[in-house]
Amino acid sequence: MARKVRRANVLSTTRISPHLQRIVVGSDEFADFPQDAKGAYVKVLLPHAGESKVELDLHAEHPALMRSYTIRDINPVNGAITLDFVVNQHQGVATNWAQNACVGDEVGIAGPGPKKLTDFTQTHYLMLADLTSVNAINGYLQALPQDATVDVIIHVADKADIIELEQIEAHSQHSVEWLVTDEPETDLLDQVTRLCAGYNAQPMVFMALEANLVKAIRRLITSSFEIDREHIVASAYWKRGIDADGLKVEKQQQSRA
């Protein structure tokens, strides 16, 4: 099925932490946008440099630049979508756009795409994220079983980037830890080792992180804790040293290998 693309405009833009810009986009075309898509992703289409209108044809000769972002919230009245953009960590077309976005600016919204995690029947969940995937975690916290053991670790480099998540108070076995570190390659793996060593049942692992970190954690939990690959939902949201287009090409090459 072809991905539906909607024309939208920026309704508000707010810096909510040193490295997160929250942007709300809305459109009359959002009337049929699925209300259960919180935590799913959309493709944001951006205008070309020097232009104010965005190309919505995904097969155009010069298609719009697209980036994936996870939905933080959907307004039940007007369908407006809240998205968080990571800023001040690197330069890029989408990052620069988010930092300079103004009310009224035009974008395209394609999707939503499917949620990565679809199994909500397990007794144990281990959820690993950084700022790029914090809204996926926020969405899943609304859907995971109330009586399941849920351990969430979100690593950030700056304590000021810790933001509020919509945890459900009744879900007392859902634990969220913000790990402030400049060395997730060691500190996050240490935390994963500690948690996995204490589980009495195989957890369902969701991780959406930097590509090399995903690879290292996958190796750790499969070799040291024998977690089945069917219990691992992993996504490299970004990769150090290359941009999103380069990562897309790399993933396509790996899928064909």
Secondary structure, 3 states (H helix, E strand, C coil): CCCCEEEEEEEEEEEEECCEEEEEEECHHHHHCCCCCCCCEEEEEECCCCCCCCCCCCCCCCCCEEEEEEEEEECCCCCCEEEEEECCCCCCHHHHHHHHCCCCCEEEEECCCCCCCCCCCCCEEEEEECCCCHHHHHHHCCCCCCCCEEEEEEEECCHHHCCCCCCCCCCCCEEEEEEECCCHHHHHHHHHHHHHHHCCCCCEEEEEEEHHHHHHHHHHHHHCCCCCHHHEEEEEEECCCCCHHHHHHHHHHHHHC
